[in-house]
Amino acid sequence: LERGAKPVTNFVKNLSALSDWYSIYTSAIAFIIYMNAVWHGWAIPMFLFLAILRLSLNYLIARGWRIQWSIVPEVSEPVEPPKEDLTVSEKFQLVLDVAQKAQNLFGKMADILEKIKNLFMWVQPETTQKLYIALWAAFIASCFLPYRIIGLAMGLYAGIKFFLIDFIFKRCPRLRAKYDTPYIIWKSLPTDPQLKERSNATVSRRASLYYSYPKSWMLQTAASRSYVGSSAPTGISKDEDTSRFHTTKRGNFHEVFNLSENERPLAVCENGWRCCLINRDRKMPTDYIRNGVLYVTENYLCFESSKSGSSKRNKVIKLMDITDIQKYKVLSVLPGSGMGIAVSTPSTQKPLVFGAMVHRDEAFETIFNQYVKITSASSSSES
């Protein structure tokens, strides 16, 4: 599948490089030619001519000619030579990697289809209402405006968005999150699992408010009275904003992970997520898999090993150092159907896997959103 789709994926990458102004001169020439063709009504003939030109070049290459010319700038990537002799463990790991890629691919396809379905089924009325108004505006414009003017407007908008607007939004994520309307609408569309989680959270919140409000109010009142004049227990750090104590099973959170006192677990993971850390760079069984709890703070991903001993078994990963985050599936027989999260860092050859997570989707969304928040803030400050 990867070999068959390689020409298409390479063309998409090269086209993205054209939009990113990877080669300034090539992108400038393409922008001028495209806008001139749209202005004179030659956009469709231009694309047909480029298709004929590409097909002609492919014919010459098939006849033995050596032609390295491409319409879009080529982005070269290092190609790793395939290994011929694989051990049993390497073959097993290869199967897991292929399963991970297939799971992520089909998961993304399912998310796209579910978002499109929910958009047209008025699951989120305020979002579908914008589409409804836009369709009416396009229908009225098509009834009164000549097709040449409509085609010119659409062509100019597509060229400006592809070459200029997308380039600015990629360089400034905060502007994109605030002004890119299609991006905002697409990100706000929920998938079916997200809708299920929202409905379950709403039902549980209503039930807890209905059944537990008097009892929780009395407990909070008694706790607030008993707290006056008392000091915090040893090994517990108090959050000044929320009046909560953030601890791990071994004591103070920031002392266990050697972090500053400002680093505390996010509200969604105050108690952490039970999981096992799979370090595929290690060969010893005792270091290969560790059971423990995973936390997410504002700037770090923290794993506390459940085995007794020194804190060297704990793992602290800075969110800014993460290069890739993917959903991962280890083995179905593990807790949580073997669901996990693979995190890539420059210091590891193979991604670290936090597997056997019962609440994998919740953990992945929390980690990914915090990672995007940190990286966006860093890129905007640098720009």
C-alpha positions as CSV (number, residue, x, y, z in Angstrom):
1,L,0.0,0.0,0.0
2,E,2.8,2.4,0.8
3,R,4.7,1.6,-2.4
4,G,1.5,2.0,-4.5
5,A,0.5,5.3,-2.9
6,K,4.0,6.7,-3.0
7,P,3.6,8.7,-6.2
8,V,0.4,10.3,-4.9
9,T,1.9,11.1,-1.4
10,N,5.0,12.5,-3.0
11,F,3.0,14.8,-5.2
12,V,0.9,16.0,-2.2
13,K,4.1,16.7,-0.2
14,N,5.6,18.6,-3.1
15,L,2.4,20.5,-3.6
16,S,2.4,21.4,0.1
17,A,6.0,22.6,-0.4
18,L,4.8,24.9,-3.2
19,S,2.2,26.4,-0.8
20,D,4.9,26.7,2.0
21,W,7.2,28.6,-0.4
22,Y,9.9,25.9,0.0
23,S,11.5,27.3,-3.1
24,I,10.7,31.0,-3.3
25,Y,11.4,31.4,-7.0
26,T,9.3,28.4,-8.0
27,S,6.4,29.4,-5.8
28,A,6.5,33.0,-7.1
29,I,6.5,31.9,-10.7
30,A,3.6,29.5,-10.1
31,F,1.6,32.2,-8.3
32,I,2.1,34.7,-11.1
33,I,1.2,32.1,-13.8
34,Y,-1.8,30.9,-11.9
35,M,-3.3,34.3,-11.2
36,N,-2.7,35.4,-14.7
37,A,-4.4,32.3,-16.1
38,V,-7.4,32.8,-13.8
39,W,-7.7,36.5,-14.7
40,H,-7.8,35.7,-18.4
41,G,-10.1,32.6,-18.0
42,W,-7.3,30.1,-18.9
43,A,-7.3,28.1,-15.6
44,I,-8.9,25.0,-17.0
45,P,-6.8,24.9,-20.2
46,M,-3.7,25.5,-18.0
47,F,-4.4,22.4,-15.8
48,L,-5.2,20.3,-18.8
49,F,-1.9,21.4,-20.5
50,L,0.0,20.5,-17.3
51,A,-1.6,17.1,-17.2
52,I,-0.7,16.5,-20.9
53,L,2.9,17.7,-20.2
54,R,3.3,15.4,-17.2
55,L,2.0,12.4,-19.3
56,S,4.4,13.3,-22.1
57,L,7.3,13.3,-19.7
58,N,6.3,10.0,-18.3
59,Y,6.2,8.5,-21.8
60,L,9.7,9.8,-22.5
61,I,10.9,8.3,-19.1
62,A,9.3,5.0,-20.0
63,R,11.2,5.0,-23.3
64,G,14.5,5.4,-21.5
65,W,15.0,9.1,-21.2
66,R,16.5,10.5,-18.0
67,I,14.4,13.4,-17.0
68,Q,14.5,14.8,-13.5
69,W,12.3,17.9,-14.1
70,S,9.1,18.3,-12.0
71,I,6.3,20.8,-12.1
72,V,6.4,21.3,-8.3
73,P,9.5,21.5,-6.1
74,E,10.6,18.1,-4.9
75,V,11.2,17.6,-1.2
76,S,13.8,14.9,-0.7
77,E,13.5,12.6,2.3
78,P,16.1,10.1,3.6
79,V,15.2,6.5,2.6
80,E,16.2,3.7,4.9
81,P,17.4,0.5,3.2
82,P,15.2,-2.4,4.0
83,K,16.6,-5.1,6.4
84,E,16.9,-8.5,4.8
85,D,17.5,-10.6,7.9
86,L,15.1,-9.9,10.7
87,T,14.9,-11.6,14.1
88,V,11.7,-13.0,15.6
89,S,11.4,-10.0,17.9
90,E,12.0,-7.6,15.0
91,K,9.3,-9.3,12.9
92,F,6.9,-9.1,15.8
93,Q,7.7,-5.4,16.2
94,L,7.2,-4.9,12.5
95,V,3.7,-6.4,12.7
96,L,2.9,-4.1,15.6
97,D,4.1,-1.1,13.7
98,V,2.0,-2.0,10.6
99,A,-1.0,-2.5,12.9
100,Q,-0.4,0.9,14.4
101,K,-0.2,2.7,11.0
102,A,-3.3,0.9,9.8
103,Q,-5.2,1.8,13.0
104,N,-4.2,5.4,12.8
105,L,-5.1,5.6,9.1
106,F,-8.5,4.0,9.4
107,G,-9.1,6.1,12.6
108,K,-8.5,9.3,10.7
109,M,-10.7,8.2,7.9
110,A,-13.5,7.3,10.3
111,D,-13.1,10.7,12.1
112,I,-13.4,12.5,8.7
113,L,-16.6,10.6,7.7
114,E,-18.2,11.0,11.1
115,K,-17.5,14.8,11.1
116,I,-19.0,15.1,7.6
117,K,-22.1,13.1,8.7
118,N,-22.6,15.2,11.8
119,L,-22.2,18.4,9.8
120,F,-25.1,17.5,7.5
121,M,-27.3,16.0,10.3
122,W,-27.4,19.2,12.4
123,V,-25.7,17.5,15.3
124,Q,-24.1,20.9,16.1
125,P,-26.7,23.4,14.8
126,E,-24.6,26.5,15.1
127,T,-22.0,25.0,12.8
128,T,-24.4,23.6,10.2
129,Q,-26.3,26.9,10.2
130,K,-23.2,28.6,8.7
131,L,-23.1,26.0,6.0
132,Y,-26.8,26.5,5.3
133,I,-26.4,30.3,5.0
134,A,-23.4,29.9,2.7
135,L,-25.3,27.5,0.4
136,W,-28.2,29.9,0.1
137,A,-25.7,32.8,-0.7
138,A,-24.0,30.7,-3.3
139,F,-27.4,29.7,-4.8
140,I,-28.6,33.3,-5.1
141,A,-25.2,34.4,-6.5
142,S,-25.4,31.7,-9.2
143,C,-28.9,32.8,-10.2
144,F,-27.9,36.5,-10.8
145,L,-24.2,36.7,-11.5
146,P,-22.6,35.5,-14.8
147,Y,-20.6,32.3,-14.6
148,R,-17.4,34.1,-15.7
149,I,-17.6,36.4,-12.7
150,I,-18.3,33.5,-10.3
151,G,-15.4,31.4,-11.8
152,L,-13.1,34.4,-11.6
153,A,-13.9,35.1,-7.9
154,M,-13.5,31.4,-7.0
155,G,-10.2,31.1,-8.9
156,L,-8.8,34.3,-7.3
157,Y,-9.8,33.2,-3.9
158,A,-8.3,29.7,-4.3
159,G,-5.0,31.1,-5.5
160,I,-4.8,33.7,-2.7
161,K,-5.7,31.2,-0.1
162,F,-3.3,28.5,-1.4
163,F,-0.3,30.7,-1.8
164,L,-0.7,33.5,0.7
165,I,-3.4,32.9,3.4
166,D,-2.4,29.3,4.1
167,F,1.3,30.3,4.3
168,I,0.5,33.0,6.9
169,F,-1.7,30.7,8.9
170,K,1.0,28.0,9.0
171,R,3.5,30.5,10.3
172,C,1.1,32.0,12.8
173,P,-1.0,29.3,14.5
174,R,-2.7,31.8,16.8
175,L,-4.1,33.7,13.8
176,R,-5.3,30.5,12.2
177,A,-7.1,29.5,15.4
178,K,-8.8,32.9,15.5
179,Y,-9.5,33.8,11.9
180,D,-9.4,30.7,9.7
181,T,-13.1,30.0,9.6
182,P,-13.0,26.6,7.7
183,Y,-10.3,25.3,10.1
184,I,-12.3,26.5,13.2
185,I,-15.5,24.8,11.9
186,W,-13.7,21.6,11.1
187,K,-12.0,21.4,14.5
188,S,-15.2,22.1,16.3
189,L,-17.1,19.3,14.6
190,P,-17.4,16.3,16.9
191,T,-16.9,12.6,16.1
192,D,-19.3,9.9,17.3
193,P,-17.0,8.9,20.3
194,Q,-16.8,12.5,21.3
195,L,-20.6,12.9,21.2
196,K,-20.9,9.8,23.3
197,E,-18.5,11.1,25.9
198,R,-20.3,14.4,26.0
199,S,-23.7,12.8,26.6
200,N,-22.2,10.5,29.2
201,A,-20.5,13.4,31.0
202,T,-23.7,15.4,30.9
203,V,-25.8,12.6,32.3
204,S,-23.3,11.8,35.1
205,R,-22.9,15.5,36.0
206,R,-26.7,15.9,36.3
207,A,-27.0,12.7,38.4
208,S,-24.1,13.8,40.7
209,L,-25.7,17.3,41.1
210,Y,-29.1,15.7,41.9
211,Y,-28.0,13.1,44.3
212,S,-24.9,14.5,45.9
213,Y,-25.3,18.2,46.2
214,P,-26.5,18.4,49.9
215,K,-23.9,15.9,51.0
216,S,-21.0,17.5,49.1
217,W,-22.1,20.9,50.4
218,M,-21.9,19.7,54.0
219,L,-18.5,18.1,53.4
220,Q,-17.1,21.2,51.8
221,T,-18.4,23.3,54.7
222,A,-16.9,21.0,57.3
223,A,-13.6,20.9,55.4
224,S,-13.4,24.6,55.1
225,R,-14.1,25.0,58.9
226,S,-11.6,22.4,59.9
227,Y,-8.9,23.9,57.7
228,V,-8.9,27.2,59.5
229,G,-5.7,27.4,61.7
230,S,-4.4,24.0,60.4
231,S,-1.3,23.5,58.2
232,A,-1.0,21.2,55.2
233,P,0.2,17.6,55.8
234,T,3.8,16.8,55.2
235,G,4.6,15.8,51.6
236,I,1.6,17.5,50.1
237,S,1.6,20.7,47.9
238,K,-1.3,23.0,47.9
239,D,-2.6,24.7,44.8
240,E,-3.2,28.3,45.6
241,D,-5.8,28.8,42.9
242,T,-8.0,25.7,43.4
243,S,-7.2,24.8,47.0
244,R,-6.4,21.2,45.9
245,F,-3.6,19.0,47.0
246,H,-1.6,17.4,44.2
247,T,0.3,14.3,45.3
248,T,1.4,11.0,44.0
249,K,1.6,7.6,45.7
250,R,5.1,8.5,46.9
251,G,4.6,12.1,48.1
252,N,4.9,15.6,46.8
253,F,4.4,15.7,43.0
254,H,7.1,18.2,42.1
255,E,9.6,16.5,44.4
256,V,8.9,13.0,42.9
257,F,9.6,14.3,39.4
258,N,12.1,17.0,40.4
259,L,10.1,19.8,38.9
260,S,9.2,23.3,40.0
261,E,6.3,23.8,42.4
262,N,4.2,25.4,39.6
263,E,4.1,22.1,37.7
264,R,0.9,20.3,38.7
265,P,-1.2,17.7,37.0
266,L,-4.0,19.1,34.8
267,A,-7.5,18.9,36.2
268,V,-8.5,16.0,33.9
269,C,-5.7,13.8,35.2
270,E,-5.3,14.7,38.8
271,N,-5.2,11.0,39.7
272,G,-3.3,10.0,36.6
273,W,-4.0,7.3,34.1
274,R,-2.9,3.7,34.9
275,C,-0.7,2.3,32.1
276,C,2.5,0.5,31.3
277,L,5.6,2.2,29.8
278,I,7.1,0.2,27.0
279,N,10.7,1.3,26.2
280,R,11.6,-0.5,23.0
281,D,15.2,0.8,23.1
282,R,15.8,-1.4,26.2
283,K,16.6,-5.1,25.9
284,M,16.3,-6.2,29.6
285,P,12.7,-7.3,30.5
286,T,12.8,-5.3,33.8
287,D,13.5,-2.1,31.8
288,Y,11.4,-2.9,28.8
289,I,8.0,-2.7,30.5
290,R,7.1,-0.8,33.6
291,N,3.7,-0.4,35.3
292,G,2.8,3.0,36.7
293,V,0.7,6.1,36.4
294,L,0.9,8.8,33.7
295,Y,0.3,12.5,34.4
296,V,0.2,15.6,32.2
297,T,1.2,19.1,33.5
298,E,1.4,22.4,31.7
299,N,4.8,21.6,30.2
300,Y,5.7,18.0,31.0
301,L,4.5,14.4,30.5
302,C,5.3,12.5,33.7
303,F,5.3,8.8,34.3
304,E,5.6,7.4,37.8
305,S,6.8,3.8,38.1
306,S,4.8,1.7,40.5
307,K,7.9,-0.4,41.5
308,S,9.6,0.5,44.7
309,G,13.1,2.0,44.5
310,S,14.7,5.2,43.4
311,S,13.1,7.9,41.2
312,K,15.3,6.9,38.3
313,R,12.6,4.6,37.1
314,N,10.3,7.6,36.7
315,K,10.1,9.2,33.3
316,V,9.7,13.0,32.6
317,I,9.3,14.2,29.0
318,K,9.2,17.8,28.1
319,L,6.3,18.5,25.8
320,M,8.4,20.8,23.6
321,D,10.8,17.9,23.0
322,I,8.1,15.6,21.6
323,T,8.4,15.2,17.8
324,D,5.3,13.0,17.2
325,I,2.3,11.7,19.1
326,Q,0.3,8.7,17.7
327,K,-2.4,6.3,18.9
328,Y,-1.0,2.8,19.3
329,K,-2.3,-0.7,19.9
330,V,0.0,-3.2,21.6
331,L,-2.0,-6.4,22.3
332,S,-5.8,-6.9,22.6
333,V,-5.4,-9.1,25.7
334,L,-4.0,-6.2,27.8
335,P,-6.3,-3.8,29.8
336,G,-8.1,-1.3,27.7
337,S,-8.0,-3.7,24.7
338,G,-4.3,-2.9,24.4
339,M,-4.8,0.7,23.5
340,G,-1.9,3.0,24.0
341,I,-0.1,6.2,23.0
342,A,3.3,6.3,21.2
343,V,5.5,9.3,21.9
344,S,8.6,10.1,19.8
345,T,11.5,12.2,21.2
346,P,15.0,13.0,19.8
347,S,16.6,11.0,22.7
348,T,15.0,7.7,21.8
349,Q,15.5,5.7,18.6
350,K,12.0,4.1,18.8
351,P,8.9,5.8,20.2
352,L,8.0,5.3,23.8
353,V,4.7,3.5,24.2
354,F,2.3,4.1,27.1
355,G,0.1,1.0,26.7
356,A,-2.8,-0.8,28.4
357,M,-4.7,2.4,29.0
358,V,-8.4,2.1,29.7
359,H,-9.0,5.8,29.1
360,R,-6.7,6.1,26.0
361,D,-8.8,8.5,23.9
362,E,-9.2,10.9,26.9
363,A,-5.5,10.8,27.6
364,F,-4.5,11.2,23.9
365,E,-6.8,14.2,23.4
366,T,-5.5,15.9,26.6
367,I,-1.8,15.3,25.8
368,F,-2.2,16.3,22.1
369,N,-4.2,19.5,23.0
370,Q,-1.6,20.6,25.6
371,Y,1.2,19.8,23.1
372,V,-0.4,21.9,20.4
373,K,-0.9,24.7,22.9
374,I,2.7,24.7,24.0
375,T,4.2,24.4,20.5
376,S,1.8,27.1,19.1
377,A,2.8,29.5,21.9
378,S,6.5,28.8,21.3
379,S,6.3,29.3,17.5
380,S,4.3,32.5,17.9
381,S,6.8,33.9,20.4
382,E,9.7,33.1,18.1
383,S,8.0,34.7,15.1
